[in-house]
């Protein structure tokens, strides 16, 4: 593009910016207000740029700022292009490269000068063009070359340090950093004055905002809560805190802080909290229904609530049935979670005598071995186990054991018997989104029949059990 045309484009962009600011101020005045003439004179092209060049000394472009440390602190701020920083193994401003937003500190009343220098043409800001000594951008400031250069020098001083050397302040933070091996020798320390990485914080804020409120993460979050498959990635920030800077006037801290509304995110920096494994093991026990399953926090909570509900002698209506079903669904979900956790965390064959050398799980009943250690069927020495698994007789036994356990837990609060046991068993074996779905996935992997027997194989029992609703 010819230089003259490029200069005219910069001139047009600048003129439009000045006119927009003028219009915003004139709209607030009446037509006969004498201030209108004063504003028109102040916003003439040359007059406004000269005034901006005088006011630019009131602000400073920075990438590392002192004010977020304490709003009343006075001292050195730094403008260092992230791409020129040494590369570190940890995350830092150097990771931004050339994709960063510089910040501005100083008199909030002069921030319009920075907005002026952020004007863009062909993906380049006016400040960047002036720093690169772009001839067309410089000529757009004034018709006189000497005056244009003087204006350019004034504006690029925005990115220059305002003091001859580093300085700190009583309200700024300082710390001694050990640089050698002996902490008892004073000369082995350097005094550091930390600055806030405002450009890095702005990028982090933008990313967290997208992850918290963006449509893509919203869809992933909904799929996660609904326990559904999703092609995307769900982002979550545990223990996220929000620090507000500047109070009701975030612009007093910096320009980027004002754009964020004073919000600064603080990621959790905490030691890990020990949590007992949810997948407890049936060590030297014949069933997970004896100690392992009842010990799960959600199971204990649900049983307590169910007992209290039944002890209140609720009216036998639809609301009671729905509430009882909700408690039952929670127990079924916990049962499916238990088996899933054991399949994922334990090695295939953990119930096998060849793997379990300490014989910790040899008392576990065969049906629960088949249920909780299904991938044992893939091991070469386990042909008999695989045959039993593929016959799919064991789910009915698991359902029976679950039903008997629940009946035992509810005795005293509710008159339970065989009819209730059949209902609990049927609820488990017909749980479409839980138990059946889990078995369906395993059957696909192990090439098993696509049905779950929930009845004895004796033909004489088929018709009565169909009438009682025990068959799918």
Buried (B, 14 or more C-beta within 10 A) or exposed (E): EEEEEBBBBBBEBBEEBBEEBBEEEBEEEEEEEEEBEEBEEBBEBEEBBBEBBEBBBEBBBBBBBBBBBBBEBBBBBBBBBBEEBEEEEEEBBBBBEEEBBBBBBBEBEBBBBBEBBBBEBEEEBBBBBBBEEBBBBBBBBBEEEEBBBBBBEBBBBBBEBEEEEEEBBEEBBEEEEEEEEEEEEEEBBEEEBEBBBBBBBBBBBEEBEEBBEEEEBEBBBEBEEEEEEEEEEBBEEEEEEEEEBBEEEBBBBBBBBBBBEBBBBEEEEEEEEEEEEBBBBBEEBEBBBEEBBEEBEEBEEBBEBBBEBBEEEEEEEEEBEEBBEEBBBBBBBBBBBBBBBBBEEBEBBBBBEEBBEEEBBEEBBEBBBBBBBBBBBBBEEBEEBBEBBBEBBBBBBBBBBBBBBBBEBBEEBBEBEEEBBBBBBBBBBBBEBBBBEBBEEBBEEBEBEEEBBBBEEEEEEBEEBEEEEBBE
